[in-house]
């Protein structure tokens, strides 16, 4: 994969995270990760590998309502 397609993927994911933050998806005490992953997978039209999901769950705190 060349650098242009990698940069584009990163920009897309960053934009999705920013949009989700504006929508408040990270602020609710539900199974937040499942909804976040569903949003990402729906936008990318492919599933995230389970190791990526597990890494995110372990690396970052679960989304909670403020």
C-alpha positions in Angstrom: 0.0 0.0 0.0 1.4 3.4 -0.9 1.6 6.4 1.4 -1.2 8.2 -0.3 -3.8 5.5 0.4 -2.6 5.1 4.0 -2.8 8.8 4.6 -6.3 8.9 3.1 -7.4 6.0 5.4 -6.0 7.9 8.4 -7.7 11.1 7.4 -11.0 9.2 7.0 -10.8 7.6 10.4 -9.8 10.9 12.1 -12.8 12.6 10.5 -15.1 9.8 11.6 -13.8 10.1 15.2 -14.3 13.9 15.2 -17.8 13.5 13.8 -18.6 10.8 16.5 -17.3 13.1 19.2 -19.5 16.0 17.9 -22.5 13.6 17.9 -21.7 12.5 21.5 -21.2 8.9 20.7 -18.3 8.8 23.2 -20.4 10.3 26.0 -23.0 7.6 26.6 -22.8 4.6 29.0 -24.1 2.0 26.6 -22.0 -0.6 24.9 -20.2 2.3 23.3 -17.5 0.3 21.6 -20.0 -1.8 19.8 -21.8 1.3 18.4 -18.5 3.0 17.5 -17.3 -0.1 15.7 -20.6 -0.5 13.9 -20.3 3.1 12.7 -16.7 2.6 11.5 -17.5 -0.7 9.8 -20.5 0.7 8.2 -18.6 3.7 6.8 -15.7 1.5 5.6 -18.0 -1.3 4.3 -15.7 -3.9 5.9 -15.2 -5.4 9.4 -12.4 -4.4 11.7 -10.2 -7.3 12.7 -10.9 -8.5 16.3 -7.4 -7.7 17.3 -7.9 -4.0 16.4 -11.2 -3.9 18.4 -9.5 -5.6 21.4 -6.5 -3.2 21.2 -8.8 -0.2 21.2 -10.8 -1.5 24.1 -7.6 -2.2 26.1 -5.8 1.0 25.1 -8.6 3.5 25.8 -11.2 3.8 28.5 -14.7 2.8 27.6 -16.9 5.7 26.4 -18.9 7.1 29.4 -21.5 9.7 29.8 -20.2 13.0 31.3 
